[in-house]
Amino acid sequence: MVSEALLAVLEQRTVTNADVDKLLAVRGVEAMVDNTTKYIPSDSRDTFRAALKGIVATRRSTVGHFELEDRRNNRRTSAKLIAELKANSDLVVEVAGSIDRYMHVAV
Protein backbone atom coordinates (compact mmCIF):
# COMPACT_ATOMS: atom_id res chain seq x y z
CA MET A 1 0.00 0.00 0.00
CA VAL A 2 1.31 3.44 -0.94
CA SER A 3 0.73 5.10 2.41
CA GLU A 4 2.34 2.27 4.33
CA ALA A 5 5.44 2.33 2.14
CA LEU A 6 5.86 6.08 2.49
CA LEU A 7 5.17 6.06 6.23
CA ALA A 8 7.73 3.30 6.74
CA VAL A 9 10.44 5.37 5.05
CA LEU A 10 9.45 8.50 6.99
CA GLU A 11 10.00 6.55 10.23
CA GLN A 12 13.60 5.70 9.31
CA ARG A 13 16.61 7.62 10.66
CA THR A 14 18.47 7.53 7.34
CA VAL A 15 17.45 6.99 3.73
CA THR A 16 19.68 5.62 1.01
CA ASN A 17 19.28 6.01 -2.73
CA ALA A 18 18.24 2.35 -2.80
CA ASP A 19 15.48 3.11 -0.26
CA VAL A 20 14.18 5.94 -2.45
CA ASP A 21 14.39 3.77 -5.58
CA LYS A 22 12.39 1.04 -3.82
CA LEU A 23 9.80 3.60 -2.75
CA LEU A 24 9.54 5.02 -6.27
CA ALA A 25 8.94 1.47 -7.53
CA VAL A 26 5.59 1.56 -5.66
CA ARG A 27 3.16 2.60 -8.39
CA GLY A 28 1.19 5.02 -6.22
CA VAL A 29 4.29 6.80 -4.94
CA GLU A 30 5.62 7.06 -8.47
CA ALA A 31 2.28 8.53 -9.59
CA MET A 32 2.29 11.05 -6.72
CA VAL A 33 5.78 12.24 -7.62
CA ASP A 34 5.05 12.32 -11.35
CA ASN A 35 1.81 14.23 -10.77
CA THR A 36 3.62 16.85 -8.70
CA THR A 37 6.31 17.10 -11.37
CA LYS A 38 3.64 17.54 -14.04
CA TYR A 39 2.33 20.70 -12.38
CA ILE A 40 5.59 21.91 -10.82
CA PRO A 41 8.31 20.90 -13.31
CA SER A 42 11.11 22.00 -10.99
CA ASP A 43 9.96 19.31 -8.51
CA SER A 44 11.64 16.41 -10.27
CA ARG A 45 12.32 12.91 -8.97
CA ASP A 46 15.68 14.23 -7.83
CA THR A 47 13.82 16.90 -5.85
CA PHE A 48 11.68 14.18 -4.26
CA ARG A 49 14.81 12.22 -3.42
CA ALA A 50 16.36 15.30 -1.75
CA ALA A 51 13.11 16.15 0.04
CA LEU A 52 12.73 12.64 1.41
CA LYS A 53 16.33 12.45 2.58
CA GLY A 54 15.99 15.89 4.15
CA ILE A 55 12.83 15.19 6.11
CA VAL A 56 14.16 11.88 7.40
CA ALA A 57 17.40 13.51 8.51
CA THR A 58 16.00 16.74 9.97
CA ARG A 59 12.26 16.04 10.44
CA ARG A 60 11.65 19.24 8.47
CA SER A 61 10.66 19.65 4.83
CA THR A 62 12.62 22.34 3.05
CA VAL A 63 12.55 21.14 -0.56
CA GLY A 64 9.74 20.52 -3.02
CA HIS A 65 5.96 20.46 -2.86
CA PHE A 66 5.42 16.81 -1.91
CA GLU A 67 3.82 17.59 1.49
CA LEU A 68 6.20 15.19 3.23
CA GLU A 69 6.19 17.16 6.46
CA ASP A 70 2.39 16.92 6.65
CA ARG A 71 2.56 13.21 5.91
CA ARG A 72 5.17 12.72 8.61
CA ASN A 73 3.31 14.85 11.17
CA ASN A 74 0.05 12.98 10.52
CA ARG A 75 1.57 9.51 10.30
CA ARG A 76 -0.14 8.15 13.42
CA THR A 77 -3.57 9.19 12.15
CA SER A 78 -2.77 7.69 8.75
CA ALA A 79 -1.60 4.42 10.34
CA LYS A 80 -4.82 4.25 12.38
CA LEU A 81 -6.95 4.78 9.26
CA ILE A 82 -5.02 2.12 7.37
CA ALA A 83 -5.57 -0.33 10.24
CA GLU A 84 -9.30 0.46 10.25
CA LEU A 85 -9.51 -0.15 6.50
CA LYS A 86 -7.68 -3.46 6.82
CA ALA A 87 -9.95 -4.55 9.67
CA ASN A 88 -13.21 -3.67 7.93
CA SER A 89 -13.61 -4.97 4.40
CA ASP A 90 -17.10 -3.41 4.18
CA LEU A 91 -15.53 0.00 4.70
CA VAL A 92 -13.09 -0.65 1.85
CA VAL A 93 -15.98 -1.56 -0.46
CA GLU A 94 -17.91 1.54 0.61
CA VAL A 95 -14.97 3.89 0.03
CA ALA A 96 -13.78 2.25 -3.18
CA GLY A 97 -17.30 2.05 -4.54
CA SER A 98 -17.68 5.81 -4.49
CA ILE A 99 -14.61 6.29 -6.68
CA ASP A 100 -15.13 3.24 -8.89
CA ARG A 101 -16.67 5.25 -11.72
CA TYR A 102 -13.50 7.37 -11.93
CA MET A 103 -11.15 4.41 -12.27
CA HIS A 104 -9.66 3.70 -15.67
CA VAL A 105 -11.04 0.54 -17.26
CA ALA A 106 -8.77 -1.27 -19.72
CA VAL A 107 -10.44 -2.51 -22.88
Rosetta silent file (secondary structure, phi, psi, omega in degrees, C-alpha in Angstrom):
SEQUENCE: MVSEALLAVLEQRTVTNADVDKLLAVRGVEAMVDNTTKYIPSDSRDTFRAALKGIVATRRSTVGHFELEDRRNNRRTSAKLIAELKANSDLVVEVAGSIDRYMHVAV
SCORE:     score description
SCORE:     0.000 S_00000001
   1 L     0.000  139.328 -175.751    0.000    0.000    0.000 S_00000001
   2 H   -57.379  -51.607 -177.107    1.308    3.440   -0.942 S_00000001
   3 H   -61.279  -42.046 -179.843    0.734    5.105    2.414 S_00000001
   4 H   -63.029  -42.106 -179.880    2.341    2.270    4.327 S_00000001
   5 H   -63.132  -45.322 -179.656    5.436    2.328    2.136 S_00000001
   6 H   -67.605  -43.488  179.158    5.860    6.082    2.493 S_00000001
   7 H   -62.101  -38.091  179.163    5.165    6.057    6.230 S_00000001
   8 H   -61.959  -42.218  179.199    7.733    3.298    6.744 S_00000001
   9 H   -68.612  -39.427 -179.984   10.436    5.371    5.046 S_00000001
  10 H   -64.937  -21.139  178.230    9.449    8.498    6.986 S_00000001
  11 H   -82.249  -16.432 -177.765    9.999    6.547   10.234 S_00000001
  12 L   -69.735  161.813  176.842   13.601    5.696    9.309 S_00000001
  13 L   -93.129  -24.045  176.019   16.610    7.616   10.656 S_00000001
  14 L  -141.083  155.961  178.603   18.475    7.526    7.338 S_00000001
  15 L  -134.108  127.846  178.014   17.447    6.990    3.734 S_00000001
  16 L   -96.298  168.042  174.702   19.679    5.620    1.015 S_00000001
  17 H   -60.759  -35.502  178.072   19.276    6.009   -2.734 S_00000001
  18 H   -64.273  -38.406  176.334   18.241    2.350   -2.799 S_00000001
  19 H   -61.409  -43.942 -179.648   15.476    3.112   -0.264 S_00000001
  20 H   -67.074  -41.837  178.323   14.185    5.941   -2.448 S_00000001
  21 H   -60.660  -42.094  178.613   14.386    3.774   -5.581 S_00000001
  22 H   -63.606  -41.158  178.330   12.391    1.042   -3.823 S_00000001
  23 H   -65.079  -41.813  178.744    9.800    3.601   -2.747 S_00000001
  24 H   -68.550  -16.838  176.519    9.543    5.018   -6.272 S_00000001
  25 L   -76.354  -14.754  174.570    8.939    1.472   -7.525 S_00000001
  26 L   -75.836  120.136 -171.935    5.594    1.561   -5.656 S_00000001
  27 H   -53.424  -42.354 -178.334    3.162    2.605   -8.392 S_00000001
  28 H   -68.036  -36.783  177.221    1.191    5.020   -6.219 S_00000001
  29 H   -68.178  -44.391  177.507    4.293    6.802   -4.945 S_00000001
  30 H   -57.588  -43.324  179.461    5.621    7.059   -8.475 S_00000001
  31 H   -64.753  -40.266  178.529    2.283    8.530   -9.589 S_00000001
  32 H   -61.218  -46.172 -179.338    2.289   11.049   -6.716 S_00000001
  33 H   -65.970  -46.677 -179.337    5.779   12.239   -7.618 S_00000001
  34 H   -63.479  -35.911  178.493    5.052   12.322  -11.347 S_00000001
  35 H   -66.869  -41.299  176.788    1.814   14.231  -10.772 S_00000001
  36 H   -62.799  -44.111 -179.827    3.624   16.848   -8.700 S_00000001
  37 H   -62.927  -34.078  179.298    6.313   17.100  -11.371 S_00000001
  38 H   -60.223  -41.715 -176.398    3.639   17.541  -14.037 S_00000001
  39 H   -93.813  -22.152  177.518    2.332   20.704  -12.376 S_00000001
  40 L  -131.239   81.971 -172.946    5.587   21.913  -10.824 S_00000001
  41 L   -54.033  -26.934  179.321    8.309   20.899  -13.312 S_00000001
  42 L   -71.870  -16.148  177.606   11.108   22.004  -10.995 S_00000001
  43 L   -90.160   76.007 -177.441    9.964   19.310   -8.515 S_00000001
  44 L   -81.326 -179.934  174.183   11.640   16.407  -10.266 S_00000001
  45 H   -61.958  -33.840  176.190   12.319   12.909   -8.975 S_00000001
  46 H   -65.473  -35.968  176.369   15.685   14.229   -7.830 S_00000001
  47 H   -65.157  -42.507  177.114   13.819   16.904   -5.848 S_00000001
  48 H   -60.383  -44.202  179.547   11.677   14.181   -4.264 S_00000001
  49 H   -58.050  -47.727  179.730   14.813   12.222   -3.418 S_00000001
  50 H   -64.817  -41.078 -179.448   16.359   15.298   -1.748 S_00000001
  51 H   -63.861  -43.410 -179.460   13.105   16.149    0.045 S_00000001
  52 H   -65.877  -45.446  177.961   12.732   12.642    1.410 S_00000001
  53 H   -62.194  -39.553 -179.327   16.328   12.447    2.583 S_00000001
  54 H   -65.643  -44.665 -177.496   15.987   15.892    4.148 S_00000001
  55 H   -70.904  -33.082  177.261   12.830   15.190    6.108 S_00000001
  56 H   -67.823  -40.356 -177.525   14.159   11.875    7.398 S_00000001
  57 H   -74.418  -39.220 -171.609   17.404   13.512    8.514 S_00000001
  58 H  -114.128  -11.560 -174.954   16.003   16.739    9.975 S_00000001
  59 L    65.878   17.244  177.637   12.260   16.036   10.444 S_00000001
  60 L  -129.973  144.049  177.242   11.652   19.238    8.468 S_00000001
  61 L  -101.227  119.012 -179.015   10.657   19.649    4.826 S_00000001
  62 L  -122.603   -3.030 -174.938   12.619   22.344    3.051 S_00000001
  63 L  -131.742  136.995  171.491   12.550   21.145   -0.560 S_00000001
  64 L    78.465  176.711 -176.996    9.741   20.519   -3.022 S_00000001
  65 L  -121.439   41.880 -175.871    5.960   20.457   -2.857 S_00000001
  66 L   -94.881    0.048  178.275    5.423   16.810   -1.906 S_00000001
  67 L    57.551   33.883 -178.365    3.825   17.586    1.495 S_00000001
  68 H   -67.284  -33.457  179.173    6.196   15.186    3.226 S_00000001
  69 H   -65.710  -41.802  177.096    6.193   17.164    6.456 S_00000001
  70 H   -62.879  -42.440 -179.866    2.388   16.922    6.650 S_00000001
  71 H   -63.473  -40.439  179.078    2.556   13.207    5.911 S_00000001
  72 H   -68.617  -44.820 -178.317    5.170   12.716    8.613 S_00000001
  73 H   -65.318  -27.864 -178.144    3.310   14.848   11.172 S_00000001
  74 L  -104.587   18.569 -173.331    0.051   12.977   10.520 S_00000001
  75 H   -63.881  -34.817 -179.843    1.572    9.506   10.297 S_00000001
  76 H   -67.820  -41.201  176.750   -0.143    8.151   13.420 S_00000001
  77 H   -63.985  -42.908  178.504   -3.566    9.190   12.147 S_00000001
  78 H   -61.983  -44.614  179.679   -2.767    7.687    8.754 S_00000001
  79 H   -61.449  -39.566  178.775   -1.599    4.423   10.336 S_00000001
  80 H   -64.311  -43.531  178.823   -4.815    4.248   12.382 S_00000001
  81 H   -64.652  -39.768  177.472   -6.955    4.776    9.264 S_00000001
  82 H   -61.599  -44.750  179.193   -5.018    2.115    7.368 S_00000001
  83 H   -61.403  -40.969  178.297   -5.566   -0.326   10.244 S_00000001
  84 H   -63.844  -41.187  177.887   -9.302    0.455   10.253 S_00000001
  85 H   -63.980  -41.888  179.869   -9.514   -0.152    6.505 S_00000001
  86 H   -66.233  -33.403 -177.124   -7.682   -3.457    6.821 S_00000001
  87 H   -80.581  -17.906 -173.805   -9.949   -4.548    9.674 S_00000001
  88 L  -130.229   92.914 -177.858  -13.212   -3.671    7.927 S_00000001
  89 H   -64.697  -28.029  177.126  -13.612   -4.970    4.399 S_00000001
  90 H   -63.947  -37.303  178.731  -17.100   -3.415    4.176 S_00000001
  91 H   -65.208  -39.760  177.815  -15.532   -0.001    4.697 S_00000001
  92 H   -61.035  -45.794  179.311  -13.089   -0.647    1.849 S_00000001
  93 H   -61.771  -42.539 -179.870  -15.977   -1.558   -0.460 S_00000001
  94 H   -63.062  -46.165 -178.928  -17.907    1.536    0.612 S_00000001
  95 H   -69.266  -47.823 -177.380  -14.973    3.885    0.032 S_00000001
  96 H   -66.807  -34.010  179.975  -13.784    2.252   -3.177 S_00000001
  97 H   -61.000  -35.173 -178.366  -17.304    2.054   -4.545 S_00000001
  98 H   -72.045  -20.307  179.235  -17.684    5.812   -4.492 S_00000001
  99 H  -106.785   -2.439 -175.500  -14.609    6.287   -6.677 S_00000001
 100 H   -54.368  -40.706 -177.185  -15.130    3.245   -8.886 S_00000001
 101 H   -66.616  -16.506  179.943  -16.670    5.250  -11.721 S_00000001
 102 H   -93.493   -7.131 -176.943  -13.504    7.369  -11.933 S_00000001
 103 L   -77.292  142.564  178.501  -11.151    4.412  -12.270 S_00000001
 104 L   -71.564  133.015  178.321   -9.658    3.698  -15.674 S_00000001
 105 L  -111.037  121.667  177.667  -11.041    0.544  -17.264 S_00000001
 106 L   -75.673  139.861  177.946   -8.774   -1.272  -19.718 S_00000001
 107 L  -115.229    0.000    0.000  -10.436   -2.514  -22.876 S_00000001
